[in-house]
């Protein structure tokens, strides 16, 4: 009698060390394109870090400055080249700040609670 043919491992049994739900290794992940309106929706957060394409950097900074023009939210911001050799993208980091009379300078924003009052958690003007 001829020897029995070798059987291929069953598709139902996972290979040792691999879970059956593990994604295939050859997948390509696509980054969503930059959306200037998404940056505008993020304004109001305490901290923001976003990579901006070079072509959009001027508009991004204009929108931040326009948003701060209301005087309610003020940001300290930093712009630096992204971690790539060519200057195609920049990292824009925004940190919300409040003016400190004690320090006579801008200090990082500290959440003091939430309130429905337009004058903050204390309910009155300072």
C-alpha positions in Angstrom: 0.0 0.0 0.0 1.2 3.5 -0.7 1.8 5.8 2.3 -1.0 8.1 3.3 -0.7 11.6 1.9 0.4 14.4 4.3 -2.5 16.5 5.5 -2.5 20.3 5.5 -3.3 21.9 8.8 -6.9 22.6 9.2 -8.1 26.1 8.6 -10.3 25.9 11.7 -7.4 25.3 14.0 -5.2 28.4 14.7 -1.5 28.1 14.4 0.4 28.0 17.7 0.8 31.4 19.2 -1.7 33.1 16.9 -5.3 33.9 17.8 -7.9 33.1 15.2 -9.0 36.8 15.0 -5.5 38.2 14.3 -5.6 40.5 11.4 -3.5 39.6 8.3 0.0 41.0 8.4 -0.1 42.6 4.9 -2.8 45.2 5.6 -2.1 48.8 4.7 -3.5 51.5 7.0 -4.6 54.7 5.4 -4.3 58.0 7.2 -7.4 60.2 6.8 -6.6 63.4 5.1 -6.2 66.6 7.1 -9.5 68.4 7.6 -9.2 72.1 8.6 -12.8 72.0 9.9 -11.9 69.2 12.3 -9.2 71.5 13.8 -11.9 74.1 14.2 -14.2 71.7 16.0 -11.3 70.8 18.4 -10.8 74.4 19.5 -12.1 74.8 23.0 -10.3 71.7 24.3 -7.6 72.2 26.9 -4.8 70.6 24.8 -4.6 69.9 21.1 -1.8 68.2 19.1 -2.3 67.8 15.4 -0.2 67.4 12.3 -0.9 70.0 9.7 0.2 69.8 6.0 2.5 72.7 5.0 -0.2 74.1 2.6 -2.8 74.3 5.4 -0.5 75.7 8.2 -1.3 79.4 7.5 -5.1 78.7 7.5 -4.8 76.6 10.7 -3.0 79.4 12.6 -5.5 82.0 11.2 -8.4 79.9 12.6 -6.7 79.6 16.0 -6.1 83.3 16.2 -9.7 84.1 15.1 -11.0 81.7 17.8 -8.8 83.4 20.5 -10.1 86.8 19.3 -13.3 86.3 21.4 -11.1 86.3 24.5 -12.7 83.3 26.2 -10.2 80.7 25.1 -6.5 81.6 24.9 -3.8 79.2 23.7 -0.1 79.1 23.9 1.0 77.3 20.8 4.1 75.7 19.3 4.8 74.9 15.7 7.6 72.5 14.7 8.4 70.3 11.7 7.0 66.8 11.8 9.4 63.9 12.3 10.2 63.5 8.6 13.0 64.6 6.4 11.1 66.9 4.1 9.0 69.8 5.4 5.6 68.6 4.2 3.9 68.5 7.6 4.1 70.4 10.9 3.1 69.6 14.4 0.8 72.2 15.9 0.4 71.9 19.7 -2.0 74.1 21.6 -2.2 74.5 25.4 -5.0 76.5 26.9 -3.9 79.3 29.2 -5.4 81.8 31.6 -3.9 85.1 32.7 -2.5 84.9 36.2 -2.6 88.3 38.0 -0.3 86.9 40.7 2.4 85.9 38.2 1.6 88.8 35.8 1.9 86.2 33.0 -0.1 83.5 31.2 -0.3 80.2 33.1 -1.6 76.7 32.0 -5.4 76.5 32.3 -6.8 74.7 35.4 -10.3 73.2 35.3 -12.2 74.6 38.3 -15.4 72.7 37.7 -18.2 73.1 35.2 -21.3 75.3 35.4 -24.2 76.4 33.3 -23.5 80.0 34.4 -21.7 82.1 31.8 -19.6 83.4 34.6 -18.1 80.1 35.6 -18.5 77.7 38.5 -18.8 80.5 41.1 -21.8 81.9 39.3 -20.7 85.5 39.6 -18.1 87.9 38.1 -14.7 88.2 39.6 
